[in-house]
Amino acid sequence: MLSPAGKELEMAIYDFHTHTTLSDGGLLPIELIRRAHVKGYKAIGVTDHAGAGTMERVIREVRADCELASRAWGIHAFAGVELTHVPAADIAALAKKAKVLGAQIVVVHGETPVEPVEPGTDRAAVLSPDVDVLAHPGFITEEEAELANKNGIFIEISARRGHSLTNGHVAKMALLAGASMLVNSDAHAPGDLLDEVMIKKVALGAGLSEADYRKAAEENPLILCRKLAVR
């Protein structure tokens, strides 16, 4: 298989957590998707930071570029939001509202060890039927990972500096609970986009076996893509 840039690819790339100029990223949504397509991405989630007051605008603007890119280039571009630093008690209602407003994917900004995320956020996220991915969940508990498994919510192994500090713990809890993992970039700039080498480094560095790495990089993304596509 060849990428649009003419480079041979061994594995399709899936990445469900990225940011654009609509929040704190460096590229317009359409340019981010184009650069991902050229790198060989099969699917991308454009999930800008949002809260109660910004999600409607963000979802509307991201959807327009995702739909355009998907038609033109064949990449699966999913429009969504990352609910960020919102009160834990409001996560379920905000995730539901995001889906009503047209979000195809809802990511929750988990309790990363390097930011003051409200305690209880991880638990609220894995209890919500409208959340798809719990991002960089820090010191997630085994019970929370079990809830993620029960409710079909994917747990992120993060490639982002700082957020990745607890990847080993996250992977251990997910494996104990049988929860599904994904490797996501949390990209904010072009250089943050993933390739197969980086995906493998992040996964194996978190303590995943070769088989678990393949599952997180290939099998689980396909399951999530099918889930998102039917909405």
C-alpha positions as CSV (number, residue, x, y, z in Angstrom):
1,M,0.0,0.0,0.0
2,L,1.3,3.5,-0.9
3,S,0.5,6.7,0.9
4,P,-0.5,9.8,-1.2
5,A,3.2,10.9,-0.7
6,G,4.4,7.7,-2.4
7,K,5.7,6.1,0.8
8,E,5.1,2.4,1.4
9,L,2.9,1.8,4.5
10,E,2.7,-1.4,6.5
11,M,-0.2,-0.3,8.6
12,A,-3.1,2.2,8.3
13,I,-2.9,4.9,10.9
14,Y,-5.9,5.8,13.1
15,D,-5.9,8.7,15.5
16,F,-9.1,9.9,17.3
17,H,-7.8,12.8,19.3
18,T,-6.5,16.0,17.6
19,H,-6.8,19.8,17.9
20,T,-7.0,22.7,15.5
21,T,-7.1,26.5,15.6
22,L,-10.7,26.2,16.9
23,S,-9.1,25.5,20.3
24,D,-5.3,25.5,21.0
25,G,-4.0,23.7,17.8
26,G,-1.9,25.3,15.1
27,L,-3.7,24.3,11.9
28,L,-7.2,24.8,10.4
29,P,-9.3,21.7,10.5
30,I,-9.0,21.1,6.8
31,E,-5.2,21.5,6.8
32,L,-4.9,19.1,9.7
33,I,-6.9,16.5,7.9
34,R,-5.0,17.0,4.7
35,R,-1.7,16.6,6.4
36,A,-3.0,13.5,8.2
37,H,-4.2,12.1,4.9
38,V,-0.8,12.6,3.2
39,K,0.9,10.8,6.2
40,G,-1.3,7.7,5.5
41,Y,-4.0,8.2,8.1
42,K,-7.1,6.0,7.5
43,A,-9.2,7.9,10.1
44,I,-8.9,11.0,12.2
45,G,-11.0,12.4,15.0
46,V,-10.9,16.2,15.1
47,T,-11.8,16.9,18.7
48,D,-11.1,20.4,19.7
49,H,-11.4,21.4,23.4
50,A,-14.9,22.6,24.2
51,G,-17.2,23.3,27.1
52,A,-20.8,24.3,27.5
53,G,-20.4,27.7,25.8
54,T,-18.3,26.7,22.8
55,M,-19.3,23.2,21.7
56,E,-22.0,24.3,19.3
57,R,-19.7,26.5,17.2
58,V,-16.8,24.0,17.3
59,I,-18.9,21.1,16.2
60,R,-20.6,23.1,13.4
61,E,-17.3,24.3,12.0
62,V,-15.4,21.1,12.3
63,R,-18.2,19.1,10.7
64,A,-18.1,21.2,7.6
65,D,-14.4,20.5,7.0
66,C,-14.6,16.8,8.0
67,E,-17.4,16.3,5.5
68,L,-15.6,18.1,2.8
69,A,-12.3,16.1,3.4
70,S,-14.1,12.8,3.6
71,R,-15.8,13.3,0.2
72,A,-12.7,14.6,-1.5
73,W,-9.9,12.4,-0.1
74,G,-11.6,9.3,1.2
75,I,-10.2,9.7,4.7
76,H,-12.6,9.0,7.6
77,A,-12.7,12.4,9.3
78,F,-14.9,12.4,12.4
79,A,-16.0,15.7,13.8
80,G,-16.2,15.9,17.6
81,V,-15.1,17.6,20.8
82,E,-12.9,17.0,23.8
83,L,-14.8,18.0,26.9
84,T,-12.1,19.8,28.8
85,H,-12.0,20.9,32.5
86,V,-15.8,20.8,32.8
87,P,-17.4,19.8,36.1
88,A,-17.5,16.1,36.5
89,A,-21.2,16.2,37.4
90,D,-22.0,17.8,34.0
91,I,-20.1,15.4,31.8
92,A,-23.0,13.1,30.9
93,A,-25.3,16.0,30.0
94,L,-22.7,17.8,28.0
95,A,-21.7,14.6,26.1
96,K,-25.3,14.0,25.3
97,K,-25.7,17.6,24.1
98,A,-22.6,17.3,21.9
99,K,-24.1,14.3,20.1
100,V,-27.4,16.1,19.7
101,L,-25.5,19.0,18.1
102,G,-23.9,16.7,15.6
103,A,-20.7,15.5,17.2
104,Q,-19.7,12.1,15.8
105,I,-17.1,11.5,18.5
106,V,-16.9,12.7,22.1
107,V,-13.6,12.6,24.0
108,V,-13.3,13.5,27.6
109,H,-10.2,15.2,28.9
110,G,-9.2,12.7,31.7
111,E,-7.4,13.3,34.9
112,T,-3.9,13.7,33.5
113,P,-1.2,14.1,36.2
114,V,-0.1,17.5,34.8
115,E,-3.3,19.5,34.8
116,P,-5.9,20.4,37.5
117,V,-8.7,18.2,36.2
118,E,-11.5,17.9,38.7
119,P,-11.4,14.6,40.6
120,G,-14.2,12.3,39.5
121,T,-13.8,13.2,35.8
122,D,-12.6,9.7,34.8
123,R,-15.4,8.0,36.6
124,A,-18.1,10.3,35.1
125,A,-16.7,9.8,31.6
126,V,-16.8,6.0,31.8
127,L,-20.3,6.1,33.1
128,S,-21.6,8.2,30.2
129,P,-23.2,6.3,27.2
130,D,-22.4,9.3,25.0
131,V,-18.6,9.3,25.6
132,D,-16.5,7.4,23.2
133,V,-12.9,7.9,24.4
134,L,-11.4,8.7,27.8
135,A,-8.2,10.6,27.0
136,H,-5.0,10.5,29.1
137,P,-6.8,9.3,32.3
138,G,-3.8,9.6,34.6
139,F,-4.2,7.3,37.7
140,I,-7.4,5.6,36.5
141,T,-8.5,2.9,38.9
142,E,-9.1,-0.7,38.0
143,E,-12.8,-0.2,38.8
144,E,-13.0,2.8,36.4
145,A,-11.3,0.7,33.7
146,E,-13.8,-2.1,34.3
147,L,-16.7,0.4,33.8
148,A,-15.0,1.6,30.6
149,N,-15.0,-2.0,29.4
150,K,-18.6,-2.6,30.4
151,N,-19.8,0.6,28.7
152,G,-17.7,0.2,25.5
153,I,-15.6,3.3,26.1
154,F,-12.0,3.3,24.8
155,I,-9.1,4.2,27.0
156,E,-6.3,6.3,25.5
157,I,-2.6,5.6,25.6
158,S,-1.3,9.1,24.9
159,A,1.6,10.2,22.7
160,R,1.5,13.7,24.2
161,R,4.3,14.9,26.5
162,G,3.2,15.1,30.1
163,H,0.0,13.3,29.5
164,S,2.0,10.2,28.7
165,L,3.7,10.1,32.1
166,T,1.1,7.6,33.4
167,N,0.8,5.5,30.2
168,G,2.2,2.5,32.0
169,H,-0.3,2.7,34.8
170,V,-3.2,3.3,32.4
171,A,-2.2,0.3,30.3
172,K,-1.9,-1.9,33.4
173,M,-5.4,-1.0,34.6
174,A,-6.9,-1.5,31.1
175,L,-5.3,-4.9,30.7
176,L,-6.5,-6.0,34.2
177,A,-10.0,-4.9,33.3
178,G,-10.1,-6.1,29.7
179,A,-10.8,-2.5,28.5
180,S,-10.1,-1.5,24.9
181,M,-7.2,0.8,24.3
182,L,-6.2,3.2,21.6
183,V,-3.0,5.1,20.8
184,N,-3.8,8.7,20.1
185,S,-1.6,11.7,19.3
186,D,-3.5,14.5,21.1
187,A,-1.9,16.5,18.2
188,H,-1.7,20.2,18.4
189,A,0.8,20.8,15.6
190,P,1.8,19.0,12.3
191,G,4.8,17.4,14.0
192,D,2.5,15.7,16.5
193,L,0.8,13.5,13.9
194,L,1.5,9.8,14.3
195,D,3.3,7.3,12.1
196,E,3.6,3.6,12.6
197,V,7.0,3.9,14.3
198,M,5.7,6.3,16.9
199,I,2.5,4.4,17.6
200,K,4.6,1.3,18.3
201,K,7.0,3.2,20.6
202,V,4.2,4.6,22.6
203,A,2.4,1.3,22.9
204,L,5.4,-0.8,23.8
205,G,6.7,2.0,26.1
206,A,3.5,1.7,28.0
207,G,4.2,-2.0,28.6
208,L,1.9,-3.5,25.9
209,S,2.9,-6.8,24.4
210,E,3.3,-7.0,20.6
211,A,-0.2,-8.6,20.4
212,D,-1.7,-5.9,22.6
213,Y,0.0,-3.2,20.5
214,R,-1.5,-4.6,17.4
215,K,-4.9,-4.7,19.0
216,A,-4.7,-1.1,20.1
217,A,-3.3,0.1,16.8
218,E,-5.4,-2.0,14.3
219,E,-8.3,-3.9,15.8
220,N,-9.7,-1.5,18.2
221,P,-9.6,1.5,15.8
222,L,-11.6,-0.5,13.3
223,I,-14.2,-1.3,16.0
224,L,-14.5,2.4,16.9
225,C,-14.7,3.5,13.2
226,R,-17.6,1.1,12.7
227,K,-19.3,2.5,15.8
228,L,-18.9,6.1,14.7
229,A,-19.8,5.5,11.1
230,V,-23.3,4.2,11.9
231,R,-24.3,7.4,13.7
